[in-house]
């Protein structure tokens, strides 16, 4: 049997290539397979033509997928760059606001140490200056701790895509970052009976 000259029917060729007879005839009409008479195909030529066509189809599909992937990557990079440009200004602004708020709080609470010192001096407390100095150090420490908490909350918000637009957003983020439950902040509503007394 000489495979170079062997001819087969559409059904037999379909069995070899795992295609239906109808698909074999379609490929013949498209010029992929060459007929040799009615429903006769050269087996060797058809197999080689089908392999060549499959490789071309695969390479075209692979090329299309690569182009789509490159476009998607380019778009992602463009979006990341736009986000970085937009957030650079927001980060600087939020950090400046945090610094101003913490400084404002410290300047308004700082006189407490002076008032304490004056009160302890009037009461003739021996270590009044030391005690007032310790309180002032606590206030300075609280100011820095508060600034760190606010900066951490702002950073967490940025990473989560949250925009801090009001005090409630900031308070919610601070309570989550310190491990407090938001539900615990609100008292549970009391139940009342028909006479208006609490149960």
C-alpha positions as CSV (number, residue, x, y, z in Angstrom):
1,X,0.0,0.0,0.0
2,X,1.5,3.3,-1.1
3,X,0.4,6.1,1.3
4,X,1.6,8.8,-1.1
5,X,-1.1,7.9,-3.6
6,X,-3.7,6.4,-1.3
7,X,-7.2,8.1,-1.7
8,X,-9.9,7.9,0.9
9,X,-13.5,9.0,1.3
10,X,-14.6,12.0,3.4
11,X,-15.7,9.7,6.2
12,X,-12.4,7.8,6.2
13,X,-10.4,11.1,6.1
14,X,-12.6,12.4,8.9
15,X,-11.8,9.3,11.0
16,X,-8.1,9.9,10.5
17,X,-8.3,13.7,11.4
18,X,-11.1,13.4,13.9
19,X,-13.4,15.6,11.8
20,X,-16.9,15.1,10.6
21,X,-17.5,14.3,6.9
22,X,-19.3,17.6,6.6
23,X,-16.3,19.5,8.0
24,X,-14.1,17.6,5.5
25,X,-16.3,18.9,2.6
26,X,-16.2,22.4,4.0
27,X,-12.4,22.4,4.1
28,X,-12.4,21.1,0.5
29,X,-14.6,24.0,-0.5
30,X,-12.3,26.4,1.3
31,X,-9.4,25.0,-0.7
32,X,-7.6,23.3,2.2
33,X,-8.2,19.8,0.8
34,X,-7.9,18.8,-2.9
35,X,-10.5,16.4,-4.2
36,X,-9.6,13.6,-6.5
37,X,-12.9,12.8,-8.1
38,X,-16.2,12.5,-6.3
39,X,-15.7,12.1,-2.5
40,X,-12.1,11.0,-2.9
41,X,-9.2,12.7,-1.2
42,X,-5.5,12.0,-1.2
43,X,-4.8,11.0,2.3
44,X,-1.1,12.1,2.5
45,X,-1.8,15.5,0.9
46,X,-4.9,16.2,3.0
47,X,-3.1,15.3,6.3
48,X,-0.2,17.6,5.5
49,X,-2.5,20.4,4.4
50,X,-4.6,20.1,7.6
51,X,-1.5,20.2,9.8
52,X,-0.2,23.3,8.0
53,X,-3.6,25.0,8.3
54,X,-3.8,24.1,12.0
55,X,-0.4,25.6,12.7
56,X,-1.3,28.8,10.8
57,X,-4.6,29.0,12.8
58,X,-2.8,28.4,16.1
59,X,-0.1,31.0,15.3
60,X,-2.7,33.6,14.3
61,X,-4.7,32.9,17.5
62,X,-1.5,33.1,19.5
63,X,-0.6,36.3,17.9
64,X,-4.0,37.8,18.6
65,X,-3.8,36.7,22.3
66,X,-0.3,38.3,22.6
67,X,-1.6,41.5,21.1
68,X,-4.6,41.5,23.5
69,X,-2.3,40.8,26.4
70,X,0.1,43.6,25.5
71,X,-2.9,46.0,25.2
72,X,-4.2,44.9,28.6
73,X,-0.8,45.4,30.2
74,X,-0.4,48.8,28.6
75,X,-3.8,49.9,29.8
76,X,-3.0,48.6,33.3
77,X,0.2,50.5,33.4
78,X,-1.5,53.7,32.2
79,X,-4.1,53.3,34.9
80,X,-1.5,52.7,37.6
81,X,0.5,55.8,36.5
82,X,-2.7,57.9,36.5
83,X,-3.5,56.6,40.0
84,X,0.1,57.4,41.2
85,X,-0.1,60.9,39.8
86,X,-3.5,61.5,41.4
87,X,-2.6,60.0,44.7
88,X,0.8,61.8,45.1
89,X,-1.0,65.1,45.6
90,X,-3.7,63.5,47.8
91,X,-1.1,61.8,50.0
92,X,0.8,65.1,50.5
93,X,-2.4,66.9,51.3
94,X,-3.7,64.3,53.7
95,X,-0.3,64.2,55.5
96,X,-0.3,68.0,55.8
97,X,-3.9,67.9,57.2
98,X,-3.0,65.3,59.7
99,X,0.1,67.3,60.9
100,X,-2.0,70.5,61.2
101,X,-4.8,68.7,63.1
102,X,-2.4,67.1,65.5
103,X,-0.5,70.4,66.1
104,X,-3.7,72.2,66.6
105,X,-4.8,69.7,69.2
106,X,-1.5,69.8,71.0
107,X,-1.4,73.6,71.1
108,X,-4.9,73.7,72.6
109,X,-4.3,70.9,75.1
110,X,-0.7,72.0,76.1
111,X,-1.8,74.7,78.6
112,X,-3.1,71.8,80.8
113,X,0.5,71.2,82.0
114,X,0.9,74.9,82.8
115,X,-2.4,75.0,84.7
116,X,-1.5,71.9,86.6
117,X,1.9,73.4,87.6
118,X,0.2,76.6,88.7
119,X,-2.3,74.7,90.8
120,X,0.3,72.4,92.4
121,X,2.5,75.5,93.2
122,X,-0.5,77.2,94.9
123,X,-1.0,74.1,96.9
124,X,2.7,74.0,97.9
125,X,3.3,70.6,96.3
126,X,7.0,69.9,96.4
127,X,7.3,68.1,93.1
128,X,4.8,70.2,91.2
129,X,7.3,71.1,88.4
130,X,8.3,67.4,87.9
131,X,4.6,66.3,87.8
132,X,3.6,69.1,85.4
133,X,6.7,68.2,83.2
134,X,5.6,64.6,83.2
135,X,2.1,65.5,82.1
136,X,3.6,67.7,79.3
137,X,5.6,64.7,78.1
138,X,2.5,62.6,78.1
139,X,0.7,65.2,76.0
140,X,3.6,65.4,73.5
141,X,3.6,61.6,73.3
142,X,-0.2,61.6,72.7
143,X,0.2,64.1,70.0
144,X,2.8,61.9,68.1
145,X,0.7,58.7,68.8
146,X,-2.4,60.5,67.4
147,X,-0.5,61.6,64.3
148,X,0.7,58.0,63.7
149,X,-2.8,56.7,64.1
150,X,-4.2,59.2,61.7
151,X,-1.5,58.6,59.1
152,X,-2.0,54.9,59.4
153,X,-5.8,55.3,58.9
154,X,-5.2,57.5,55.9
155,X,-2.8,55.0,54.4
156,X,-5.2,52.1,55.0
157,X,-8.0,54.1,53.4
158,X,-5.8,54.8,50.3
159,X,-4.9,51.1,50.0
160,X,-8.5,50.1,50.3
161,X,-9.7,52.8,47.8
162,X,-11.6,54.7,50.5
163,X,-11.8,58.4,50.3
164,X,-11.9,60.2,53.7
165,X,-14.6,62.8,53.0
166,X,-15.8,63.5,56.5
167,X,-15.1,62.9,60.2
168,X,-17.3,59.8,60.4
169,X,-15.1,58.1,57.7
170,X,-12.0,58.9,59.7
171,X,-13.5,57.8,63.0
172,X,-14.7,54.5,61.5
173,X,-11.2,53.8,60.1
174,X,-9.5,54.7,63.4
175,X,-11.8,52.4,65.4
176,X,-11.0,49.5,63.1
177,X,-7.2,50.1,63.1
178,X,-7.2,50.1,67.0
179,X,-9.3,46.9,67.1
180,X,-12.5,48.5,68.4
181,X,-15.8,47.2,67.3
182,X,-18.0,49.8,65.7
183,X,-21.1,48.1,67.2
184,X,-19.7,48.5,70.7
185,X,-19.5,52.3,70.2
186,X,-23.3,52.5,69.9
187,X,-25.4,51.6,72.9
188,X,-28.0,48.9,72.2
189,X,-31.5,50.3,72.0
190,X,-33.5,49.5,75.1
191,X,-36.7,47.6,75.0
192,X,-39.8,49.1,76.5
193,X,-43.1,47.5,77.3
194,X,-46.5,49.1,76.6
195,X,-46.4,51.2,79.8
196,X,-43.1,52.8,78.7
197,X,-40.9,51.1,81.3
198,X,-37.6,49.4,80.5
199,X,-37.7,45.6,80.6
